[in-house]
């Protein structure tokens, strides 16, 4: 299989199912942002973090490939003529969302209570988490825009929403583990 196919030289790309759309199509932007997020998670996983979080990130990265496949599927070609689903993979569902919620609760239970917003930073690894969190929020915004015109499984939206929460709590947990200083945002009062 060649890396270059030359089929995209005209500014279009193929969805799963064969439909060709412009590379700037909202659907392409949606799964492209999920792909970007997945790359950031790989960078976080490559840092010196504990094995538990590395393994969680691998599971999440696999789920993001599933999310990308769902978003890359033409909704008009999702069901084959014989009535079967085109995507023959396990979808992201409530168990994947519960996985994130459980991980969030476990990490949060080990952290001091948050009383203020926190400025991103304090350690490079923590900053990578915050970048991933903001990319995840962008992926969620783009996916919700796509959903308005071309609905798909709402579990995808729930998963992205919960994942951004997971990444925020992971950033706090890594700050805690790395003894990094969390700088609270305390708004200045007007004179």
C-alpha positions as CSV (number, residue, x, y, z in Angstrom):
1,X,0.0,0.0,0.0
2,X,1.5,3.3,-1.0
3,X,1.4,6.3,1.3
4,X,0.6,8.7,-1.5
5,X,-2.4,8.0,-3.7
6,X,-2.6,11.3,-5.6
7,X,-6.5,11.2,-5.2
8,X,-6.4,14.2,-2.9
9,X,-4.4,16.4,-5.3
10,X,-7.6,18.1,-6.3
11,X,-8.4,19.2,-2.7
12,X,-10.8,16.5,-1.9
13,X,-10.6,13.4,0.3
14,X,-12.7,10.2,0.6
15,X,-14.9,9.4,3.5
16,X,-15.4,5.8,4.7
17,X,-17.9,4.6,2.2
18,X,-16.3,6.3,-0.8
19,X,-18.0,9.7,-0.9
20,X,-15.5,12.5,-1.8
21,X,-15.7,15.8,0.0
22,X,-13.5,19.0,0.1
23,X,-10.6,18.7,2.6
24,X,-12.1,21.7,4.4
25,X,-15.4,20.0,5.0
26,X,-16.6,20.1,8.6
27,X,-16.5,16.3,8.8
28,X,-12.8,16.3,7.8
29,X,-12.1,19.1,10.3
30,X,-14.0,17.1,13.0
31,X,-12.0,13.8,12.7
32,X,-8.8,15.7,11.8
33,X,-9.0,17.5,15.2
34,X,-9.6,14.1,16.9
35,X,-6.5,12.9,15.1
36,X,-4.5,16.0,16.4
37,X,-5.8,15.2,19.9
38,X,-4.6,11.6,19.6
39,X,-1.1,12.9,18.7
40,X,-1.0,15.1,21.8
41,X,-2.1,12.1,23.9
42,X,0.8,10.2,22.5
43,X,3.2,13.0,23.5
44,X,1.8,13.0,27.1
45,X,2.1,9.2,27.2
46,X,5.8,9.5,26.1
47,X,6.6,11.6,29.2
48,X,7.8,10.3,32.5
49,X,4.4,9.5,34.0
50,X,3.2,6.5,35.9
51,X,2.3,3.3,34.1
52,X,-1.4,3.5,35.1
53,X,-1.8,6.8,33.3
54,X,0.2,5.6,30.3
55,X,-2.1,2.5,30.0
56,X,-5.2,4.7,30.4
57,X,-3.9,6.9,27.6
58,X,-3.3,3.9,25.3
59,X,-7.0,2.8,25.9
60,X,-8.2,6.4,25.2
61,X,-6.1,6.6,22.0
62,X,-7.7,3.4,20.8
63,X,-11.1,4.9,21.5
64,X,-10.2,8.0,19.6
65,X,-9.4,6.0,16.5
66,X,-13.0,4.6,16.8
67,X,-14.3,8.1,17.2
68,X,-12.4,9.2,14.1
69,X,-13.8,6.2,12.2
70,X,-17.4,7.1,13.2
71,X,-16.8,10.8,12.2
72,X,-15.2,9.7,8.9
73,X,-18.2,7.6,7.8
74,X,-20.6,9.1,5.4
75,X,-24.0,8.9,7.2
76,X,-25.8,8.1,3.9
77,X,-23.5,5.0,3.5
78,X,-23.3,3.9,7.1
79,X,-25.7,1.0,6.5
80,X,-24.9,-1.4,3.7
81,X,-27.5,-2.6,1.2
82,X,-27.7,-5.9,3.1
83,X,-28.7,-4.0,6.3
84,X,-25.3,-4.4,8.1
85,X,-23.3,-1.5,9.5
86,X,-20.4,-0.4,7.4
87,X,-18.2,0.0,10.5
88,X,-17.6,-3.5,11.9
89,X,-15.9,-2.2,15.0
90,X,-17.0,-1.8,18.6
91,X,-18.4,1.7,19.0
92,X,-17.7,4.1,21.8
93,X,-20.5,3.6,24.3
94,X,-21.4,4.0,27.9
95,X,-18.7,1.6,29.1
96,X,-16.0,3.8,27.5
97,X,-17.6,6.9,29.1
98,X,-17.7,5.2,32.5
99,X,-14.0,4.3,32.1
100,X,-13.2,8.0,31.9
101,X,-15.5,8.9,34.8
102,X,-14.0,6.2,37.0
103,X,-10.4,7.4,36.1
104,X,-11.5,11.0,36.9
105,X,-13.0,10.0,40.2
106,X,-9.9,8.0,41.2
107,X,-7.5,10.9,40.4
108,X,-9.8,13.5,41.9
109,X,-10.0,11.6,45.2
110,X,-6.3,12.0,45.6
111,X,-6.1,15.7,44.9
112,X,-6.7,18.7,47.1
113,X,-10.0,20.4,46.6
114,X,-9.9,23.0,43.8
115,X,-11.0,26.5,45.0
116,X,-10.0,28.6,41.9
117,X,-9.3,28.3,38.3
118,X,-5.8,27.2,37.6
119,X,-3.4,28.8,35.1
120,X,-2.1,26.1,32.7
121,X,1.6,25.3,33.2
122,X,3.9,24.4,36.0
123,X,5.7,21.6,34.2
124,X,6.1,20.7,30.6
125,X,4.1,17.4,31.0
126,X,1.3,19.3,32.7
127,X,1.3,21.9,29.9
128,X,1.0,19.1,27.3
129,X,-2.1,18.0,29.2
130,X,-3.7,21.4,29.1
131,X,-2.9,21.7,25.3
132,X,-4.6,18.3,24.8
133,X,-7.6,19.4,26.9
134,X,-8.1,22.5,24.7
135,X,-7.7,20.5,21.5
136,X,-10.3,18.1,22.9
137,X,-12.7,21.0,23.6
138,X,-12.1,22.2,20.0
139,X,-12.8,18.7,18.7
140,X,-16.0,18.7,20.7
141,X,-17.1,22.1,19.4
142,X,-16.5,21.0,15.8
143,X,-18.2,17.6,16.4
144,X,-21.3,19.3,17.8
145,X,-21.4,21.6,14.7
146,X,-21.2,18.6,12.5
147,X,-23.9,16.8,14.6
148,X,-26.4,19.7,13.9
149,X,-26.3,19.0,10.2
150,X,-25.3,15.3,10.0
151,X,-26.2,13.5,13.3
152,X,-24.2,10.5,14.5
153,X,-24.0,8.5,17.7
154,X,-24.3,10.9,20.6
155,X,-22.0,8.7,22.7
156,X,-19.2,10.3,20.6
157,X,-20.1,13.8,21.9
158,X,-20.4,12.5,25.5
159,X,-17.0,10.7,25.2
160,X,-15.3,13.9,23.9
161,X,-16.9,16.0,26.7
162,X,-15.8,13.5,29.4
163,X,-12.3,13.2,27.9
164,X,-11.7,16.9,28.2
165,X,-12.7,16.6,31.9
166,X,-10.3,13.6,32.2
167,X,-7.4,15.7,30.7
168,X,-8.1,18.6,33.1
169,X,-8.0,16.2,36.1
170,X,-4.9,14.4,34.7
171,X,-3.1,17.7,34.4
172,X,-3.9,18.4,38.1
173,X,-2.8,14.8,39.1
174,X,0.4,15.1,37.2
175,X,1.0,18.5,38.8
176,X,0.5,16.8,42.2
177,X,2.8,13.8,41.3
178,X,5.5,16.1,39.9
179,X,5.3,18.5,42.8
180,X,4.6,21.3,40.3
181,X,3.2,24.5,41.5
182,X,-0.5,25.1,40.5
183,X,-0.9,28.9,40.1
184,X,-4.5,29.9,41.0
185,X,-6.2,32.5,38.9
186,X,-7.4,35.1,41.3
187,X,-9.1,38.0,39.4
188,X,-8.0,41.5,40.4
189,X,-10.7,43.6,41.9
190,X,-11.6,46.8,40.1
191,X,-10.4,50.0,41.8
